Amino acid sequence: MILYNLLKISSFIIFFIFLFFIYIFNKIDYSSITQYIKENNNRKTIVAFYGHTSFLDGIILIYLVRKSNFMSFANIKYKKWYPKIIHKYFYFIDGNKNNKNSKKKYDYNKLAISIEGTRGKKDYLRSGFKYIAQNNNYDIVYAIINYKTLKLELSNKIEYDKIPKLTNDDLLEPLKQLIKNKIYAIFLLSCSDIQFKN
């Protein structure tokens, strides 16, 4: 009887989480990315997402990838958790081989990547996106979901030819400016520090 009641409660919780996902998907304003694509359609771009602290953040990224015709990245060890129908939207990479991944040539014009690479807090960001951009002539645009306004917000574009000339601090400054005074993640305390690993 106790097990039955627990299962019943769990079913209700899962149902309400599902409804919350649907609510968020329908409420988020993605027009900034639509406008960016319209204005920069002839340029290769990496949209670097920050604030990936829950499954919801990840699902929103997948939704954006499908909605806006982006390719994204996912760790190959989690490939079995992704429905086969969306495999075509992902480059599945080995998370332990950042150097190899960053030197690979990518032929898709628009890429989206979670620059934390994990839902848990770390004291650094992964820098692979910087080298992918540098080696493949991609501009970088940082992106967050502002959960207060339910809008996808973008930083100013960093053009690919300027990336090698920037210090790491300079490269990350647009992201620091973008998140100021905003609710940019489900669990803010789980966000990784905005700096690269020394």
C-alpha positions as CSV (number, residue, x, y, z in Angstrom):
1,M,0.0,0.0,0.0
2,I,2.8,2.4,0.9
3,L,4.7,1.6,-2.3
4,Y,1.5,2.1,-4.3
5,N,1.0,5.6,-2.7
6,L,4.6,6.5,-3.4
7,L,4.2,5.5,-7.1
8,K,1.0,7.5,-7.3
9,I,2.7,10.6,-5.8
10,S,5.7,10.2,-8.1
11,S,3.4,10.0,-11.2
12,F,1.7,13.3,-10.2
13,I,5.1,14.9,-9.7
14,I,6.4,13.8,-13.1
15,F,3.1,14.9,-14.7
16,F,3.5,18.4,-13.2
17,I,7.2,18.6,-14.2
18,F,6.1,17.7,-17.8
19,L,3.5,20.5,-17.7
20,F,6.1,22.9,-16.4
21,F,8.4,22.0,-19.4
22,I,5.6,22.6,-21.8
23,Y,4.8,26.0,-20.2
24,I,8.4,27.1,-20.3
25,F,8.8,26.0,-24.0
26,N,5.8,28.0,-25.0
27,K,6.6,31.1,-23.0
28,I,10.3,31.6,-23.9
29,D,10.8,34.3,-26.5
30,Y,13.5,33.1,-29.0
31,S,13.1,36.1,-31.3
32,S,16.7,37.3,-30.6
33,I,18.2,34.2,-32.2
34,T,15.8,34.5,-35.2
35,Q,16.9,38.1,-35.7
36,Y,20.6,37.2,-35.3
37,I,20.3,34.5,-38.0
38,K,18.5,36.9,-40.3
39,E,21.3,39.6,-39.9
40,N,24.2,37.1,-39.9
41,N,23.1,34.3,-42.1
42,N,26.2,34.3,-44.2
43,R,28.5,34.0,-41.2
44,K,29.6,30.9,-39.3
45,T,28.6,31.2,-35.6
46,I,29.0,29.4,-32.3
47,V,26.2,30.2,-29.8
48,A,27.8,29.5,-26.5
49,F,25.2,28.8,-23.8
50,Y,25.8,29.6,-20.1
51,G,23.6,28.6,-17.1
52,H,23.3,24.8,-17.8
53,T,22.3,23.6,-14.3
54,S,19.4,21.2,-14.9
55,F,17.8,18.9,-17.4
56,L,15.4,21.8,-18.2
57,D,18.2,24.0,-19.4
58,G,19.4,21.1,-21.6
59,I,16.0,20.4,-23.1
60,I,15.6,24.1,-23.9
61,L,18.9,24.0,-25.8
62,I,17.7,20.9,-27.7
63,Y,14.4,22.7,-28.5
64,L,16.3,25.7,-29.8
65,V,18.6,23.6,-31.9
66,R,15.6,22.0,-33.6
67,K,13.7,25.3,-33.9
68,S,16.5,27.4,-35.4
69,N,18.4,24.8,-37.5
70,F,21.5,24.6,-35.3
71,M,23.8,21.7,-34.7
72,S,24.9,21.1,-31.1
73,F,27.3,19.0,-29.1
74,A,26.7,16.2,-26.7
75,N,29.0,13.8,-24.8
76,I,29.1,10.5,-26.6
77,K,28.7,8.6,-23.3
78,Y,25.2,10.0,-23.0
79,K,24.2,9.2,-26.6
80,K,21.9,6.4,-25.6
81,W,19.8,8.8,-23.5
82,Y,19.1,10.9,-26.6
83,P,16.1,9.8,-28.8
84,K,17.4,8.6,-32.2
85,I,15.1,11.0,-33.9
86,I,17.3,14.0,-32.7
87,H,20.8,12.4,-33.2
88,K,21.0,14.2,-36.6
89,Y,21.2,17.5,-34.7
90,F,24.3,16.6,-32.6
91,Y,28.0,16.1,-32.9
92,F,28.6,13.4,-30.3
93,I,32.1,14.0,-28.9
94,D,34.4,12.5,-26.3
95,G,34.4,14.9,-23.4
96,N,37.9,13.8,-22.4
97,K,39.4,14.7,-25.7
98,N,38.9,18.5,-25.8
99,N,42.1,19.1,-27.9
100,K,41.1,16.6,-30.5
101,N,37.5,18.0,-30.7
102,S,38.7,21.6,-31.0
103,K,41.0,20.7,-34.0
104,K,38.2,18.8,-35.9
105,K,36.7,20.6,-38.9
106,Y,33.0,21.3,-38.6
107,D,31.0,21.9,-41.8
108,Y,27.8,23.3,-40.3
109,N,27.4,27.1,-40.3
110,K,25.5,27.4,-37.0
111,L,26.7,25.6,-33.8
112,A,25.2,25.7,-30.3
113,I,27.2,24.5,-27.3
114,S,26.9,24.4,-23.5
115,I,30.2,25.9,-22.4
116,E,30.1,24.5,-18.9
117,G,29.9,20.9,-20.2
118,T,28.2,19.7,-17.0
119,R,25.2,20.5,-14.8
120,G,27.4,20.6,-11.7
121,K,29.4,23.6,-10.5
122,K,33.0,23.9,-11.5
123,D,35.5,26.7,-10.9
124,Y,36.1,27.0,-14.7
125,L,34.5,26.9,-18.1
126,R,35.6,24.5,-20.8
127,S,37.6,26.4,-23.5
128,G,36.9,24.0,-26.4
129,F,34.4,26.4,-28.0
130,K,37.1,29.1,-28.3
131,Y,39.4,26.7,-30.2
132,I,36.6,25.4,-32.4
133,A,35.8,29.0,-33.3
134,Q,39.4,29.9,-33.9
135,N,40.2,26.8,-36.0
136,N,37.0,26.9,-38.1
137,N,36.4,30.7,-38.5
138,Y,33.3,30.9,-36.3
139,D,32.1,34.1,-34.6
140,I,31.2,33.6,-30.9
141,V,27.9,34.8,-29.4
142,Y,27.1,34.1,-25.8
143,A,23.5,33.2,-24.9
144,I,21.4,32.8,-21.7
145,I,17.8,32.2,-20.9
146,N,16.7,35.1,-18.7
147,Y,14.2,33.3,-16.5
148,K,12.8,36.6,-15.1
149,T,11.6,37.8,-18.6
150,L,11.5,34.3,-20.2
151,K,13.7,35.6,-23.1
152,L,16.7,34.2,-24.9
153,E,19.3,36.9,-24.7
154,L,22.5,37.2,-26.7
155,S,25.8,39.1,-26.2
156,N,27.5,41.2,-28.8
157,K,29.2,39.1,-31.5
158,I,32.9,38.4,-31.2
159,E,34.2,38.1,-34.8
160,Y,36.4,35.1,-35.5
161,D,39.4,37.1,-36.7
162,K,39.6,38.9,-33.3
163,I,39.5,35.8,-31.1
164,P,43.3,35.0,-31.3
165,K,44.1,38.6,-30.3
166,L,41.9,38.6,-27.2
167,T,43.0,37.6,-23.7
168,N,40.9,35.0,-21.9
169,D,39.4,37.7,-19.7
170,D,38.6,39.8,-22.8
171,L,36.9,36.8,-24.5
172,L,34.7,36.2,-21.5
173,E,33.8,39.8,-20.7
174,P,30.7,39.9,-23.0
175,L,29.3,36.9,-21.1
176,K,30.0,38.6,-17.7
177,Q,28.1,41.7,-19.0
178,L,25.3,39.6,-20.4
179,I,24.4,37.9,-17.1
180,K,24.5,41.0,-14.9
181,N,21.4,41.4,-12.6
182,K,19.6,38.5,-14.4
183,I,18.2,35.1,-13.4
184,Y,20.1,33.1,-16.0
185,A,19.8,29.5,-14.6
186,I,17.3,27.3,-12.7
187,F,19.9,26.8,-10.0
188,L,22.2,29.9,-9.9
189,L,24.6,28.5,-7.3
190,S,25.4,25.5,-9.6
191,C,26.7,27.7,-12.4
192,S,30.4,27.4,-13.1
193,D,32.8,30.3,-12.6
194,I,33.4,32.4,-15.6
195,Q,37.0,31.8,-16.2
196,F,39.1,29.2,-18.1
197,K,41.1,26.5,-16.4
198,N,44.7,27.6,-15.6
